[in-house]
Structure formats: C-alpha cells, structure tokens
C-alpha cells in the first residue's frame, strides 16, 4: 500500500468549494473561504463543514483502498453514545461497491442542543475497501452528509490517476435541511444525489441545514460557480425562523435571483417551494420542538393577514414571482414542493419536518422524473 497525496495530486475533491488545512489533514467546506466573514452564527459554519455531496474521485487499478479520516460528531451529556457518524460509500464506475460506518473521532459534548460545546479529542480511524474489480476504474468515495470529516490519508495497492472528464452537466442546488438530508441512510441516499444519478448529471449541493434564508453570499457563490443547471428550494427556514415578512420576502427572492442571473443569465433555473409540513402550513414561525419531539409553530395564524409568513403564503408568493419574471426570463421555472412530498405523506416526516430515508429517495425519483423528463426544465 502506498500513500496518495490528497492535495495537489491526482485525486479530485468534488462538491466542496474550500479546504481548511488542519493539524491532522484537510477539512472540506461547501462554501468559499471568503464567506466566513459574512456571517456570525456558528451554525452556518457548522453545516458548511457537513459534507453533503462531497466525494473524492480518481482512477485506479488498485484492489484495495484505505482511507484515514477524523470525524467530529456531537453528544448530549444525557446521551450514552455520540450521534451516529454516518456512512462512507464507495462507487466503482458509478455502481455501489461498499459502505462503511465512519469511525468516531472528535466528540463535541454539550449540556443541551445549542449549548456551549466541549471538545473531547479523538483519533483518526482507517476505513478499508477490499476486493475491488481488476483493471483501471473510476472510484468515488462519498463522505457522510451529516458529519464533518477531515481527510488524513489515502493508501492504495495500485496506481492512482486523475479522473477523466466525463462530460456530464453540472447541477448546482441550494436548499435547507430537507436538501442537506441529514436523515438519509447514506451520502448517496440524499435526494439531490439520487436525482443527479437518474438525470446523468453531477451535483454540487450547497444546501445549508437550518440556514436557507436567501443569504446574499450564497447567491454570489452560485453566481460565480460554473453551472449548467441551477435549482433553489426556498421557504421552510424562512418560515420556521420568522426571518421575513411578506413585505421583505418578495424583494429578497428577486434580489437572490438577480444576483445569480448576473453570472448565469440563460441557465435553466428551477425555483421550488417547500414540501408539506403540517405545523407551518397555515401558522407562522418561529418554531420549537414539542415534548413529543415534533415540530410546533409558535406564531399566531391571525398575524398572516398582517404579513407574517406561512408555507401557504410562501408558495403563493414564489409562484407569483416566477410567473412575473418569466416574461423576461423564459429559462426560469417553478415547482410546487408538494410534488416531491405531499400532504398525504406527512407520516414520513420523522419529527414533523424531516423526511426519513425512504422518503428522501422518493423525492429524488420524483424530482428527476419532473426536471429531466422530455420537456422538463432540465431536459
């Protein structure tokens, strides 16, 4: 087994826009380095380090590979074990070739969610994949979508070469936790990855769990990225955080779209509204977690008449905005999010908000059937 450089060598890191050098290795991050100075909430930094859609790609004739990684996961003081670290998944020439539980490394202990964290340092762990097919092949190692994962080392018992250009279109997507997909059964089970595989495209997932609130630095990031297809899933975090009123929401959507169009004036752009979420359909946020673990809305439904946002209001406003802009932007499209997960499927929301693994895969299938179909926005 010989070591392969993770930076400056043949291995491509796809899905990440920044690499933080650490004392141990390198840590992928899904937003550019310059964005750090434009937010204060540490949760933004935390979710950009969760590598949803991030993968190592290379060609090799190796039969055995070793990946050394250092994960960082959380643990409440009341919990006997750290949160699950998720899966590392290997694809060979696009087909599943093995999956391994990511080893527990650093543990961030806290008294309660959102409390000050105490670092319990851990050690890197090694994950092995053996019995790979003979001959030169394209290998992808997908990192766990919910767990920051430092890349420490890659070892192979054969030659490792840079991947060949594959000619696929690049799809850039941004959304909330329902696109970040922390609850999926693995990194290739998130709905954007499922849809990308069915559509034959390469996805860059810029979704930010809990933080999809039309931040201008995200719009500028998308503007400056190479992209053949773009989609935005807008609304659930805006309602759950009570981040906007109707007066400010519409202009913010327009501004986000205007910024993207500065770099991609003719790129197909699909704007999606939220999937079904019973607690917020008619009641504004903010939200909290009820004693039964389910999402509950704390706003007053009567305040909708004064400009508070519910999901019903957001869906209507997004539809109106797309209809108005299409007069001068024929490449802008709209999709009601309930086409991916509708009101008759809310039993699949594990906490009243987030889908389970099977529902995420179903969402990916439905998105692909809509977006990549003949006559679809991404055809």
Beta strands, then each sheet from edge to edge (+ up, - down):
strand 1: 2-4
strand 2: 12-14
strand 3: 18-21
strand 4: 26-29
strand 5: 55-60
strand 6: 65-76
strand 7: 87-92
strand 8: 95-101
strand 9: 106-110
strand 10: 118-120
strand 11: 125-129
strand 12: 137-142
strand 13: 148-156
strand 14: 160-161
strand 15: 170-174
strand 16: 202-205
strand 17: 229-233
strand 18: 268-272
strand 19: 287-289
strand 20: 295-297
strand 21: 332-335
sheet 1: 1+ 13- 4+ 3-
sheet 2: 1+ 13- 6+ 9+ 10-
sheet 3: 1+ 13- 6+ 11-
sheet 4: 2+ 5- 12+ 7- 8+
sheet 5: 2+ 5- 14+
sheet 6: 16+ 15+ 17+ 18+ 21+
sheet 7: 19+ 20-
end
